[in-house]
């Protein structure tokens, strides 16, 4: 009789544990990503942000030195790296908010790169000087073609500077989301531990 009573108590407690596990612990485990993974993702995005920022120094160097062979080589490497950046950011994002920031990043990043490649470089190497669209929207007081080109280069440089900043904004937002996820994951782990001890 005593053994039967203990068996019934065990079964009741086991069923209680299974219910708590299924209803409370399992949902937390299924959605939970470790804080360590989120920290690794944050470090990855920080590295990408640093490399995006460094593109600006390549554009500045191209304007100052006009060494187009070097600039083209560096820009080819940048474009290859950019495709990797985009793939990594897409892979790291899973919520709707994160995906929205990922799309914003991709749009701004491509605009940032295209502005330098398609508009700035042709002016720097001289191939865009005779293209009327390259010199559009310049004020008529420009005295000669050289003044017009330099004025356009300054305008593009300012636009590139602005696009760099706009490209970094979604990355910073992604970092903020991941920090919040990491905190939530830590809280979930604590809750799972508390539930486990309670039963």
Buried (B, 14 or more C-beta within 10 A) or exposed (E): EEEEEEEEEEEEEEEEBEEBBEEBBEEBEEEBBEBEBBEEBBEBBEEBBEBBBEBBEBBEBBBEEEEBEEBBEBBEEBEEBBEEBBEBBEEBBEEEBBEBBBBBBBEBBBBBBEBBBEBBBBBBBEEBBEEEEBBEEBEEEBEEEEEBBBBBBEBBBEBBBEBBEBBBEBBEBBBEBBBEBBEBBBEBBEBBEEBEEEB
